[in-house]
Amino acid sequence: MDTRHSRAGFEAEDSTGLLTALVGDGRPLLVLVALGLMLSGIFALFLSATGTFLPHDVSFLGMQPGALCDLHQCRIVHFIFHDRVSFGGTLMAIGALYLWLLAFPLRQREEWAWWTLLLSSIVGFLSFLAYRIYGYLDSWHGVATAALLPLFLGGIWKTRGLLPERREGWRSLLRPGVPMALGTRVGFGRACLLFVGAGMALAGSVITILGSTVVFVPQDITYLGFSAAQLNAINPHLVPLMAHDRAGFGGGLACCGLTVLAIVWKARPTLALWQALLVGGITGFGCAIGVHYPMGYLIVSHLAPAWAGAAIYAVGIVCLFPASPGARGY
């Protein structure tokens, strides 16, 4: 045994601090962000399933959910929970896709994965600021954002060391990682998922804008049985709270759509990628569509775009299923 090499190894280990060892190449910090998003999504589902408002919601409204439930078959409360469940599903989908990015392409030092994390997260974090338009500061949302943001910034800065010396920058996202071959099963599946990812990014942007301005679309008014003016008459804090939830969901949907778009555009189809996209689709579409049925929000023109997106996404997932267990990739 070479004692010199052994001694050098011990000396290197002795000079490494605990924090440095835990942070590693930065990916552990980003893994915590991804897991934090997933836990936040699960928490949103739990609160909605138990019919619970957060303490600051009650304080802001000056009303308990039970008092609002007495109005028009509890539809105001149901509408609030329907946005929160949709948001929770989106957070879980983003977390699953981020974990795949960290475990595979970023570990392989692929620059596009780093830019995907950076750009999509900027959209997600900035959507929190939509509260300034209507003035409802969700303090728990703020605390979660304040907790995750330093981890994200530290992780994204540290993982810059994984990038190749010759860097393309954000332009690494422009060129497809695999040539598009629409005549093949996999190529058609990728096209389906790219279409849905782009649609999600666009829909999320529109929802954020609407949630920060007019808040409600005609179908919402029909379901609620109240106009925005009538809701203001019931409680002047109702519309700001609902606008916050809607804008938050829109920002999450846009972030998720951009992530799906970049991943499908750049990544080689593999079993792990297929699994991440499957989990993301089930949690995202499952929550966004499924919550409407127990809430009784069954207006066809409202649900049709989500069902169409889910169907096209499902076709893409089926087409992308690896042809053989030994399929090469990451």
N, C-alpha and C positions, 0 to 999 in steps of 0.2 A: 504494500500500500504506500502510495506517495504521500508522505506526511506534509510536504510543502503545499501540495494542492489542497489537502484537507485543511491545513492551517489557513490558507488563503480564503477558502470557502467560509470558515468560521468567522474570519475577520470581516468579510463582506456582509455576512448575516448580522454580525454585531453592530455594524455601522448603519443598518437599516432601521429607521424608526417604525413604531407600531402603525402610525397613521399612513406612512408611505406604503407599508406592506398591505394595509387594508384597501387603500385607494388603488393600488396596482397601476394598470395602464389607463385607468379612468372608467373602464367598463363597469366595475362594481358599483360605482356611484350612479351610473345610468340605469343599471339593473334595479337599484332601489327606487329610482324615479318610475320605472315601468311598473314595478310591484305596487308602488304608492298609488298610481293611477287605477290599477285593477282593484285595489282595496277600497279606494274612494268610490268606484263604480258599484261594488258590492254593497257598500254602506248606503248609497243612494237607493238601491233596490230594497234593502232592508227597511229603511224608513218609509218608503212608499208602500211596501207590503203590509206594514203595521199601522199605516195611516197616521204617521207621526210627523208633526212639524218640528223643526229645530227651534230651540229656545229663542234665538234672535228673530226667527220668523214670527213667532207669537208676540214677541215684544214689539216688533215693527208694526204688525197689523193691529195689535191690541185685541185680538180675537183668537179663540181656539178653533181647531178644525171643525168641531161639533157645531159651532154657531154657523159656520159657512155651509155645513152640510144640510142645514134646514132650508137652504135656498135652491130651488129648482133641481130636486133629486140629487143633491150633493155634487152637481157637475162642476162647480168652481174648484172644489177640492180635487175632484178626479182629474180635472184639466191640469192642475199644478203637478200632481203626481205623474201624469202621463208624460209631461216634459222631463221630469226628473228621472223616470225610469229609462226613457230614451237616451238621456245624457249618460246615465250609469252604464248602459250597454255600450255606448260609444267609447267611454273611458276604458272599459275592459278590452274592447277590440284593439284600441291603440296600444295598450299595455302588452298584449300578446304579440302584436306585430313588432313593437320595439324590442321585445326579448329576442325575437328571431334575428333582427338586425344586429343586435349585440353579440349573439352567440355564433353567428355565421359570417356574413360579409364584412362586418367591421373587424372581427377577429382576423379575417384574411386580408386586412389592410386595404379594403376596397373603398376608395374615396367617396363614391356616390352614397354609400351608406351613412357616412358622417354628415354629408350635406342634407340627406333626407331627414335625419334626426334633428338637425339644426333648424331647417326651414319649416318643417311641419310643427315643431314645438313652439316656434315663434308665433305661429298662427294660434295655437292653443293657448299659450300664456297671454297673448294680447287680447283674446276674447274676454278675459276677466275684466278688462278696463271698460267694457260696454256698460258696466253699472253706472258710470259717470253720467250717462245720458239721462237716465231716469232717477238716479240718486239712491238706489238701494244697494248698500254695501253688505253683502253676505259675509259676515265676519268669519264663519267657519271655512267658507270657500277661500277667503283671504288668507287664513292661517295655513290651510293646505298648500296654497300657491306659494306662500312665503317659505314653507318648509321644503317644498320640492325644487324651487328655483335655485337656491344655492347648490344643491346636489347636482342639478342639471348643468349649471354654469361650470362647476368644478369638473364634472365628468366630461363635458364637451371640450373644455380647454385641455384637459389631460390627454384625451384621446387624439388630439391633434398629433401627438407623437407616433400614432399608428399609421399616419398617412404617408404615402410614398414621397420621396424627395422631390421628384418631378410631379408637380400637382397641376391639375386642370382647373381646380376651383369648382364653382357651381356648374360649370359647363360639363362636368363629368356626368351630369344628369341628362344631357341632351341626346346622347347617343345610346341606342338600345343595347342592352347587354347581350341579347340574343337576337339574331335577325328575325323579323316578323315573317312568318310563313302561314298566311291565312288558310291555305289549302290543306294544312295538317290539323290533326285533332288538337295538339298542344297550341298551335298558332291561333286557332279559332278560340280556344279557351282563354288565352291571353288577351285577345281582342275583346272578349266579353268582359273580362275583369277590368281592363283599361277603360272601357266605356262606363262601367259602374263607378270606378274610382273617380273619373272626371265628373260624372253626374253628382256624386256625393260632395266633391269639393265645391262645385257650383251651387248645389242646393244648400250646403252649409253656409256659404257666403251670403246667399239670399236670405236664409233664415236669420242670420246674425243681423243683417241690415234691417229686415222687417221687425225683428224683435227689439231693435234699438230705436225704431221709429213708430210705425203704426201698430206694432205688436201682434195684432190679430189679422188673420185672413178670413174671408167670408164664411168658410166652413166652421171656423172656430166660433164665430158669433152665433151661427145656427145651433151648434152643439151646446154652447153655454146658455143660450136663451137671454143673454144680456149684451148690450153694446158696451163699448169702452166707457162712454159717458155714464151709463147706468151702473157699471162696476165702480166708477169713481164716486157715484152717489152713495153706493153701499159702504165703501171704504176707500178713501183717497190713496191708500197705500197698496191696494190690491194690484193695480196695473203695473206699478214699478216692480213689485215682486215677481209677477208673471213675466214681465219683460226681461228681467234678469235671468230667469230660468230658460226662456226661449233663446236669448242671445248666447247663453252658455252652451246650450245644446248645439246651436248653429256653429259655434267655434269648434266644438269637439268633432262635429260631423265633417267640417272642412279639413281639420287636421287629419282625421282618419282617411278621408278621400285622397288627400295628397300623399299620404303614406302608402296606401294601396297602389295608387298610380305609379309612384316611383319604384316600388318593389317589383311590381309585375313588369314594368318597362325594362328594368335593369337586371333582375336576378335570373339565374338559370333555374328552371323547374327542378325541384327536388322533393323528396318525401317530407322533410322538415318544413319547407316553404308551404307545401300543400296543407300540412297540419296547422300552421300558423294562420293561413288564410281561411281555413275551415273554422277554426275557433273564433277568429275575428268576425266572420260572417254570421255564425250562429248567435254570438252574443250581441252583435250590433243590430242585425235585422230582427233577430228573435225578440229582443226587448222593444225595439221601435215599433214593430208590427203587433207583437203579442199583447202589449199593454192596452191597446185600443179595445180589445174585446171585453175584458172584465169591466172597463170603464164605460162601455156602451157608445164609444165614439166610432161609429160604423158608417160614416158618410163615404160613399164609394169614391168620389172625386178626391177625397183626402187620402184614402188608403191606396188608391190605384198606383201612384208613382212608386211607393215603397214596395208594393207587391211586385211590380214590374222589375224594379231594381233587384229584388231578392231572387226572382226567377232567373234573370240573366246572370246574376252572380252564381247561382247554383249550377247553371249550365257550364260556366267557366270552371268551377270547382271540379265538376265531373270530368271535363275534358283535360284538366291538368293532373288528374290522378296518375301517379307514376305507373308506367306500363309494366315495370318489373321491380321486384324488391331490390335488385342490384343496380337500379338506375344511378348513373354517376352524377355528381354535382358537388355541393358543399360537403 
